[in-house]
């Protein structure tokens, strides 16, 4: 729940930023001089790219959450199996063992979105966000019946 609130607050702040920057960009374009129009158009690209990025990220999170709900209903949600030190750091040997099991699971059933979802969760638990995101994107594609891009 805390993550959802943080995400919504961040998204709201970004939307306000996009509106403010977009308004200034339109005002510059309205001035009509070549330099002001050029700066206005350049400034308008930032909110446009930001809106696109926010939309893509929101779609990703929504789809991943939908998979989590489905997997939870099936009783297949993974638990955090990673051992941690007293300071909270992940024990590397524990992580390697978990990743080996999850990778073997995905190699045995490469078209099962559930395996890729569990692998993504293991990567996220270990704070390996790029690999977690790629594995989750693959799980989403498989769940939706699309052939995932080669990784």
N, C-alpha and C positions, 0 to 999 in steps of 0.2 A: 504494500500500500504506500509506503514511504517513497518508493521509486516512482510510482505513478504520480504522486503529488509533485515530486521534484521535476518530473518530465513535463507535467502540465504547466508548472510555474515557468520553467525555462522556455517552453513553447510560447506562452503568453508574452513573456518579455521579448522574445524574438519577433513576434507578430507586431508588437508596439514599435520596435526598432524598424522593422520593414516599412510600416506605415509612415513613420517620421522621415526616414531616408527617402522613401518613394515620393512623399509630398514635397520635399526639398528638390528632388530631381525634376519633378514635373514643373515646379516653380522656375527652376533654372531654364528648362526647355521653353517655358512661356516667355522668358525675357526676349528670346528671338535672335540674339546675336550669335554668330557662328561659334564662338568660344563657349558661351553659356549653354548653347544647345549641345555641343560636344561633351561638356562636363556633365550636363544633366543626363544625357544618354548613358555615359559611363557610370554615373552614380545610380541610375535605374537598374543596371545589370546586377548590382549587389543584392537588392531585395528580391529580384526575380530568381537568381540562383539560390538564395536563402530559402525562399518559399518552396522551390522545387526540392531542395535537400530536406527540408522539414517534412514535406509531404512523403517523400520516399522513406524517410526514417520512421514516420508514424505508421505507414503501411507495413513496414517490416516488423515493428513492435506489435502491431495489432495481429498480424498473421502468426507470429511466434507465440503470442498469448493464446490465440485460438488453438494452436497445436497443444500447448500445455494443458488447456482445459480438457481437450479430447483425450490426451494421454492420461490425465488424472482420473477421468471417468473410467478408463480401462484399467486403472491401478498400475500403470506402467511408468509413473514419474520416477526418475532416478533420485537417489539420496546422495548427499555430499559425502563421499567416501574418503576424501583426502585427509590424511593425518596432518596435524599442524604442531609446530613447536610451541613452547610456552609463550613466546612472543607473538604467536598468530601466523607465522610464516608457514607456507606449505612445505612439508617434507618432500624433497625431490624424489626419493625412492618410492614413496607412497603414490605420488603423482604419476610416475613412470608406470607403475603397476596398473593403476586405474586406466591410463591412456592406452596401455597395451590391450587390456580387456575390451575397452570400448572400440578400439581400432579393429580388433579381431572380430568383434560383433558386426561392425559395418562391412568388413571384408566378406564375412559369411553371408550377409544379406544386404548387398549394396543398394538394392532398390527399396529398402524398408525405411521409410521416413522416421520411424520410431528410433531406430539405431542411430541415425544421424542426429536426431534431437538429443539423445542421451550423450552422444559425443560432444555436441555443442555445449551442453550443460557442464560437462567435465572440464572443457576448455575454459568456460566462463568462471567456474569455481577456482581455477588456477590462474585467473586474471590474464588469460591469453585471448584477448578480445578479437584480434584479426582472425585467428583460427576458429574461434567460437562463432563469429559472424558468418564465415564461409560454410561451416558445417550446418548452421541454422538455415542459411539460404538454400542449401541443398535439401534439407528436410522439408522446407516449405515447397520447393519445386516438386519434389517427389509426392508430397501430400496432395498437391493441386493437379497431379497427373502430367506435369511437364517434365521433359527430359532435362536434367540439370546440365549446366555448362561444364565442360571438362575442367578439372582443377589441376 
